[in-house]
Amino acid sequence: MAIINSRRTKIFFNLALLLMAVMVFSAPVSAQTGQKVEIMLTVPAIDWAAAASFVLEAADHGIFSDSEAFLYAKDRNWLPKNAVPEENARLNGISLLLMESFNLKGGIMYSIFTNPHFAYRELVYRRIIQGRSDPTMVVSGEELLFLTSKFLSIREMEEERAEIARRQADQELQRLAREREEREALAREINARLEAQRVADTTARATDTGVTISLSRIQFLANSTELADSERIKIQEIARILETIPERNILVAGHTALAGTRAAQQQTSLERARSVANYLISLGVRTPAEITIRGYGADQPVADNSTEAGMAMNRRVEITILQTGGR
């Protein structure tokens, strides 16, 4: 079965794609390429040198004479090892020339054994070659035009997909930058309010997940996880801030200094985070479903645990206003 449809309309449609692709060249070159197309329509069997010249030009490797193109492709192993410039090109070898010239990635077998046999199988698999064509059949100029036009169509689709991916990546970077600016602005605003209300040992900072308000040196009643009155006053001010930022879930995380067992650290940090979360819930600024509670023990220190001052800094509860409503 022939590798091309016998209907001339299909051939000329694909040739139109080919001619549109070469419009990137200057006018004289486009005319030259157009002449090549007309000549190739009449060639019953194209030789390796002419095939290399046409395919390399279509794949934007430059414009070569037939002999130069043959050597260029041969040096890069884009032609069968036994190819001779004036001999008729075969379908499996043309498959290799097209795959390599257009840098079309193949399957695992082609990536391991980059040769005409697996190039041909790749094109059959991709339905670029249709039917049960003989891989050693001689290729006409018309058939080479048809196959080349298929590769130009593939390249155009890949470029469109790449452009879409680039635009999406740019949009994502812009979105992340906007969110970062918003977080930093919110952190500055919260810090200004905390300073105005003289809330001690409490600061806000922008993070990757949102804005974190850190209550360092947080005080609890002796041998208890119940908040001291001084801490309740701080949290009341934070609650007023949270009221101005509705529909944003929060994460309440407890941290301890490096003292006691790891299990005890984890348990203490979790219980202290729960106390702060419960107080926020009692103030009505968030519902239980809008708060996540975590205890990190001494795993995330912010100061040196070898000093009393550092240990005091590490005993903290952090309230993170999450970037989105998620948890």
N, C-alpha and C positions, 0 to 999 in steps of 0.2 A: 504494500500500500504506500502511495506517495506520501511524503511528509508535509505536503502542502495541499490545500483544498484546490480543486481544479477550477473553481469559479474565479474568474479574473477580478471580480469586485473585491474579494477578500485580499488578493494580492495587492491591488492598488490602494486599498485602505491602509495596509501596513506600510506600503511605500510612502504614503502621505505622512505617516508618523515619522518615518526615517528622514524625509526631506525637511519636516518641521524641526527635527532635532539638529540638523546641520545648519540651521539659520543662525546659529551662534557664530559661525565663521563669517569672514568678510564676503562681500558680494561676489568677487571673482572666484573665491574658493567654493562658495555655494553653487555657482554655475558649474564649476569643475566637478563637484560632487554630483550634481544633477546629471551631467554627461556620463559619469561613471555608472549611475543608476540605469540610464537608458541603455548603455552598452551591455551591462550585466544581464539585462532582461533577455538578451539574445545569445548569451553564452551558454552552450549546453553542458560544459564541464569547466569549472574554474580551477586554475592551478593554485598551488600553495602560496606563491609570491603575491599574486593578485588578491587572493583571499585575505592574506595578512595585511596588505595595504588597506583594503577597504574596511576591515573590521577594526584595525587600530585607529583609523581616522574617525570612524563612527563612535568609538569608545573614548575619543578625546585624548589619545596619546600623541597626537601630532600628525603631520602630513609627511609621508615618506614615499619615495619611489618604491616600486614593487620589490626590488632587490634589497633595499634598505629595510623595508618592513619585514621581509622574510628573516633577515639576520637579527633584527631587533627581537622578533618573537622567538626565534630559534635559541638565541642566547639566554632567554628567560625560561626556557623549557615550556613554552606555550604551544609548541607544535610537536607532533610525533617525532621520535628520535630518528626515524628513517625518512623523514620528509625531505623532498628535493624540490627546489623552487619551481621548475617547469612541469612537475608531475601533477596529475589531477588530485584535487583535495578530496578526502573521504569524510563521511559524516561524523565518525567518532573523533577524528582529529579536529574537525571544525568545531565540534562540541567543546573540546579542550581549549581551543583558541578563544572562543566566545566566553567561556567561563572565566578564564584567566584575564583576558583583556578588559572585561567588565567587572572584574573582581567580585564575581558572584560566589558567595559561600555555599559549599555543598555539604552533604551529610558526612557522617563519620568515616565511611569507606573512602569517599573522595578526598577528605582531609588527610587520610593516611596514605592512600595510593592515588596521587594526583596524576592520572594518566587518561588517555582517550577512552578507554573502556568504561571507567567509572564516571567520566564526564558525560558520555553518551547516556549511561543509566540515569544520571542525575536529571538530564533534560527530559528523558522519558517520564521519570517520576513526577517532574514538575509540569508535565503535559505541554512542554514547549515543542517537543517532538511527539507527534501523535501517530498512533497506529504501530504496526509491527515493521518499522523500517529496518532495512539491513544496515548495521552500523558501518559496514565497509563500502557502502554505495557511494558512487561518485556524486558530488554535489554540483548542481548547476548554479549559474549566477542568480537566477530567479529564486532558487531555494535558499541561497545564502542571504539574499535580500530579505526574504521572509523571516528567517531565523534572527537576523540582526535587528529587524524591526521589533521582534518580540523582546529582545534584550533591552532595546531602547525604552520600550513600554515599562519593563520591570524597573529600570533605573529611574524613570520618571516617577513611578509609584513610590519607590524607596526614598527618593528625594523629598517627595511630598510628605511621607510619614516622618522623615527626619526633621523637616521644617515644622511640622505640627508638634513633634516632641520638643524641639527647641523653644517654640513659643510657650508650650505648657510649662517647661522648666523655668523660663523667664518669668512667667506669671506666678509660679510657685515661689520663686526667690523674692519677687516683689511683695507677695502676700506675707511671707515670713518677715521681710524687712518692716512692713507696716505694723505687723503684730508686735515686733520687737520695739518699735518706736512707741506704740501704744502702751506696752508694759513699762517702758522706762518713764514715760510721762506720768503714768499712774503711780509708780513708785515715788517719783518726785513729789507728786501731790500728797500722797499719804505721809511722807516724811515731813512735809511742811505742816500738815495738821498735827502730827505727833509732837513736833517741836513747839508749835503754838500752844498746845495743851500741856506742855512740859511732861510728856509721858516718858519716864526714865527707862533706860536699858531696852528700848524698843526701836527697831529700824525696819525699813522696807527696802527690798531690792528686786530688780527684774531678774527672772530666771527663765530657763527654756520652757517651763510649763505654765508660767504665770507670774504673779507678783507675790513674794513671800514676806510676811511680817514676822520678824523674829523677836520673841520675848526672852532675852537672856537673863541670867541670874533669877529665874522665876522662883517664887517662894511658895511653899506649901506648909500647912500646919505640921508640927512635929509628929513624926511617925504616922503620917497621913498623906493621902493624895488630895485632900481638900484644899482649895485655893485660899491663900491668905487674903485678907481684905484689901491690901495694897494692890494685889494682882487683879482682883475683881474690878477695881477702879480702872486699871489699864485696859482690861478686856471690854469694859463698858464703852470706852472711847473707841476701841477697835470695832465694836458692834455698831457704833454710829457711822463709822466709815463703811462698813459692810452694807449698811442699809442704803447707801448711795450707789451701790454696785449690785443691783439685783440680778437674778437669773444666771448667776455664776456659782457653780459648785465650789466648795472649798475642801482642802486637805489639811487636817490638823495632825502634826507629827511631833512626837515627843523624843527628846534626846537626853542622855545622861553623861556624866563624867566617867572616866575610866576607874571605877571603884566597885568592888564586889564581883560576883560571878557574872558571866555573860547572860545567863538565864535571868538573874535578878535585874540586870540592867534593862533587858528587853521588857520584862514585866513592868518595872517602874516607869519606863518611858511610855509604854502603852497606857497605863492607868492615868498618868498625868495628862496625856493627850486627850483621853476620854473625859477627864474632869473639865478641861478647857472647852471641849466640844459640847458637853452637856450644859455648861453655863451659857454658851452662845445660843443653844437651842432654847434655854429658859428665857433668854432675852428676846426671842422671837425673830432673830435675824436670818436664821436658816432652819429648815426642817431636818430631822434625822436623815432623810433620804438624800439631802443635799450636802452631807458631810461624810468624808472618809476619814477614818482614824487609823494611824499607824504608829508603831513604836520602833525606833531604830537603835535603842540602847546607846552604846558609846561608839557605834560604827562610823559616825559622820562628825568627827570633832571639828570645831572651828578655831580652837586654840590649843595651846600646849597643856596636856594633862599633868605635867610634872610640877606645875605651880598652882597655888590656891586660886589666883586670879583666872588662870586658864580653865581650871575645873569649873569655876563659877560661870564662865562664859559658855562652857559646853552643856551646862544644865539649862536647857532651854526648851521652849515649845514654839513651833513655827506654824503659822497659819498661811497657807498658800491659796490665793484667789486664782483659781485655774483659768487658763486662757479661754477654754470653751466650757460649755455646760457639762462636758464629759468628766469622767473620774479617772 
